[in-house]
Amino acid sequence: MSYINRRGKDRAYVQMVIRQQVSDLIAYHELHTTITKAKITQKRVEKLVTWAKAGTLSSRRFAARYLINTQKLTADQLLQHLFNEIAKATKDRHGGYTRVLKLGKRQGDATEMAVIQFVDKIGNYKIKSPTNSAKKSQVTTTIVPKAPTV
């Protein structure tokens, strides 16, 4: 990622910010950020969606390297959401899965802001909680201590 305009930031910081933004975009389907970060995030998300559409084990492992936990979903849930909902919603599209819309300048420091979002409508990820019937069907085993033998 030497092509990134880091502006005095070290490489690990830039990579962490981009990974966080990629994960947030997959979780929330929309992200407000600066134009520079949005363009970098867009490149990474486009590659991830292309790999998700392939659906192979190697593409799943490659995508898992870039996703991290967010406040809403864990990295495993993000991976499932990427490969199940997002890949299915974009199956007819051959690229251009996201768009960057300019919002204007930020009031505090006049930085150009943008919103990055998916072009296609994508359903929200539903967190599956165990139901009562699933709890009842689980068999619990208890270990009874044996009496000492003399």
Helices and strands as residue ranges (DSSP letters): H 11-28, E 30-34, H 35-54, H 57-64, H 75-81, I 82-86, H 87-89, E 98-105, E 112-118, H 132-137
